[in-house]
């Protein structure tokens, strides 16, 4: 799931396209219209300060989302390697922040990768359900299994992904009685 690393020049070009160009246009337009059409210097100076700042912030947000959706790694990103072992019998909980970040990245996944990530999330919630003895987390794991099964109907998947889903299904079935389901 490693992303493509961008060179500094490509990153700079994309940053200019997404942030610099819209901000420059905002500066010119926000100054020109009040100054040349309304002949109001104060309004032109005020708007040419406020509007480009807002455009810069919004463009920066969209630029970051673009990089995330394309799974691109900028030259300034720090590599964080987190190894999580998913063993429901271990009794070790998985950090909620890690699960939340996994859920956020789920919206950028498509096809078989989406199914794999859904199954992994189901396993993570099941592991936390066992570790904390929490029925709500168990039900969330079952919810992810249902979402996986729905997504599998629309997509042809590899043997590896099918085994991952079958493993989740069997683990949920194993812990069914522990959490009071019949």
Secondary structure, DSSP 8 states (H G I E B T S, - for coil): ---EE--HHHHHHHHIIIIIHHHHHHHHHHHHIIIIIS--HHHHHHHHHHHHHHHHHHHHHHHHHHHHHTTEE-TT-----------GGG-----HHHHHHHHHHHTT--THHHHHHHHHHHHHHHHHHHHHT-HHHHHHHHHHHHHHHHHHHHS---HHHHHHHHHHHHHHHHTTTTTT--
